[in-house]
Amino acid sequence: MTRPDLTLAREFEAAFAWWQAAGVDCDFADDATAWLAAAAPALAAIPDKSRAGARRQPSKAPGIAGNEAAVPARTAPQPAAPGPLRRDLLGESAPADCAAFRDWWLNAPGLDTAQGYPRIAPRGEKGAALMVLVPQPEQGDRERLLEGPQGRLLANIIAAMGLDEGAVYVASALACHTPMADLAACAAGGMDAVTAHHIALAAPQRLLVLGTALGPMLSDDAANGLREINHTAGKVPTLMSETLEAMMDVPRLKARFWRRWMEWSATQ
């Protein structure tokens, strides 16, 4: 018995039948794509009624009365999903110093991004040698920012830098721990202005941003590399790296961060 020659059409048909038998009929990405959906009916030609004596052709579509083929209605494009509503979180009387900002951070409305977790204030003094900005408090934080394993890692990093922990200003971009936080959406909703105001009040000599997803909180051009932050008091040299959580999960990121820190700090 000889094997029949397979055409390209039969190979595609066999492949589709295999996936359908396996129960896979969609490609799941950002949007579901129907692989095996029936093809949309082609638009039938509409006869030209303006020509006198034009011969009408009978419709070939089953179950359709009349001599003209039915033309399927075009689906109207769906409107784009609205973006997050931007709010003026600082209001007309923004906090004027670090102490006022800490009180505002703990009590102002509109800063809660998750339920069940308390707001945690930043710590440190204005004009610190280094400001460290992290995405959010740790899950177990209750009284002090970064009380858990991430805080211990940061304390070791600060010690290796030769800095006293009291000379470092530690802050988070979100007021409370937020599982699966969408930092870009939070920034678009007004938290970018809060972060910029916070950095201006703290006025650090250098800024270390631990979290590449914090780019939208700091600059529209952060994707092209962030070297400094501009604020009302001047410019702050800035280094952006991976989160403390990522460094704990992937130890080689610690070595990569340290190399970048040594190269960056040598020029600042």
N, C-alpha and C positions, 0 to 999 in steps of 0.2 A: 504493500500500500504506500503510495507516494504521498508526501506532505504537500497540501495545496499551497500555492504561492499566496502570501499575505500582502495585500495592498496597504498603503498608508492609511486609507479610510478604515479598513478592518482592524488595523493595529490600534487606532484611536478608539474604535468601538469596543474592542476587547478591554482596553485600559479603563475606559469609563465604566464598563460592566463590572470590572474587578473592584473598583473603588465603591461603586454603588452596593455591591454585595457585601462589602466590608462595613457599610453603614456610614461612609464618609462622602458627603455631598456638598460640603462648603469648605472654603479656605478661610480660616479665622485669622484676621489681622486686625488693624484698627477698625475696619468695616468688614462684615461678612460678605464674601463673594460667592454667589451661587455658581458652582461648576457645571452641574447637570440640569439646571433649570431649562424648561422648554424655551426654544428660541422665540423671540417676539415675532408676531405675524408681520409680514412685509406689507408696506402700504400699497394698496391696490391703485392702479392708475385710474384717475377720474376722467371720464370721457369729456371731450370738448363739445359742449352744447351749442357753442356759437356757430359751428359749421352747419350749414343747412344740409339736410339730407344725410347727416352722419348716421351710419348704421350702428345701432346699439347691440352690444354683445351680451348675451345672457350671463348671469352671475354663476361662477363655478363653485362658490362657497355653499356647502350644504346647509339647508335650514334657513336660508336668508331669502326673504321674499323680495321681488323686484328685479330689475335688470341691472342695477349698479351694485358693485361689490361694496360692502360696508368698510368704511375707513376708521381704524381704531383711533380713539381720542388720545392726544399727546398728554403725557403726564406732566403736570406743572412742576418745575424745580422746587425742591424743599428749601425753605429759608434756613440760613446758617444759624447754628445754635448761638444764643446771645452769650457774650463774655461776662465775666464777673462784674457786678456793680461796683464801681469805684466810689469810695467814700472818703470824706475829709476827716480822718480819724483824730488828727491833732486838734481840730476845731480852731476857733478864733483866738483862744488863749493857750497856746502850746507851752509846755513846761520850759522854764528858762534856765534851769541848772540841773545837775545830775541828781541831787536830792529830790527835787520836784518831779523829775522824770520817773524816779523809782516809785514814788507815791502814785503818780499817774498810771504807770505801768501795771500796778496792782489793783487799781480801782476804776479806771476809765472804762466806759461801756464800749463794746464792739471789738475787744481784743481776744475774746475767748474763741479758740478754733477747735476745741474738743470739750466734751463734757466728762466729768469725773476726774479731771486733773487740775491741780491748783496752779495759779500763776506764780512764777518764780522771778524774783527781781535780779537784775544784774548786780555785779559786785566789783568794787575797785574804786579808784579815785581819778578825778579829772587830770589829764596831762600825763597819763601813765606811759612808761617806756614802750609798752606793747598792749594793744587791745586784741583780744581773741573773740571772734564772732562764730558761734555755732548755730545750726538751724533751730534747735529747740532744746528745752530741758530734757533730762533723762526721765525715763518712765517712773522711777522711784523717787525723784526729787520731791521734797516736801517743804523744806525750809531754806535750802541753799542750792544755788545753781551748780549742777554737775556734782552730786553727792555720791554717785555710784562708780562703777568701773571706768567709765569715760573720764570722770573727774580725776581718778587716780592716774590714768594714762597722761592726762594733760599736766598734772602736777609733776610727773617724771620728765615730761618734755620741757617744762619750764625750768626745772632744776638743771637739766642737761644744757639748756641755753645759757646758764649762768645768771639767771634772773631770780630775784626774790618774788615769791608769789604775790606779795603785797604790792609789787610794782607792775602788776598785770591787771588790766580791766577785762573781766570776763562777762560776755553778754550773749543773749540768744535772739534770733530774729523773730521767733514766736514767743508769746508770753507763757504758754503752757504746752506740755507734751501733747503732740498731735500724731496719732498713728496714721501712716501713709499720707503725710501732709503734702499738699500740692503747693509748693513754695512759689511757683510762677503765678498761680491764681491768686495767692495771698498778696503777692507784690502788686499785681494788677488791681486788686481790690483796695489798695491804699497803704499797705504795709511797707512799700518801698520808701514812701515819704517819711514814715515813722523811723525806719532804719537810718535814713540819711540824717534826720534830725538828731537821732541818738548819737551817731558818730560825731556830729558837729559839737554836741554838748560834751562828750567825753574827751574830745580833742587829743587823741593819743599821738605819740611820736611815730608809731608804726602800727599797721593793722594786719593781723593774720586771720584769714577767713577759712575755716575748716568745713568745707562743704561746697563742691562745685555747683550744686543746684541753687546756691545762694546768689548766683550771678544776677538774676532779674531783680533782686532786692537792692542791688548796688549800682548797676549801670546797664543801660540799653546795649552797650558795646562789650559786655563782659565776655561774650562768646569768642571775641577776637583776642582775648588775653587782658587780664586786669592788672595794671601796674600801680595805679594810684587812685585815690578817691578824692574828688573835689567837694568841698563844702564851704560854708560861709566863712570859716576861720582860716581856710587855706587848703593845702593838699596833704594827703596822708599816703606814704608809700605802702603798697598793699601786696600781699602774697596770698594766693588762693590754692588750697590743696584739698585732699580727700577728708571725709569726716573722721572723727575719732572712732566711731563705730566700725567704719570700713577698715581702718588701720588695725583694730582688734581682730577682725575676721580674716584679714589677709596680711600677715606679718611683713611681707616684702614691701608693702606700702609705707611702712615705718621708715625703712631704709631709703626709699625713694624720697619721702618727705624730708628726711634729714639732709640728704644731698642738696635738695632744692633750697632748704633753709640756709645751709652753709654758704651756698653760692649767692643767695639773695642778701643775706645779712652782711656779707663781706663788702657789698656795694652800698649799704644803707647806714 
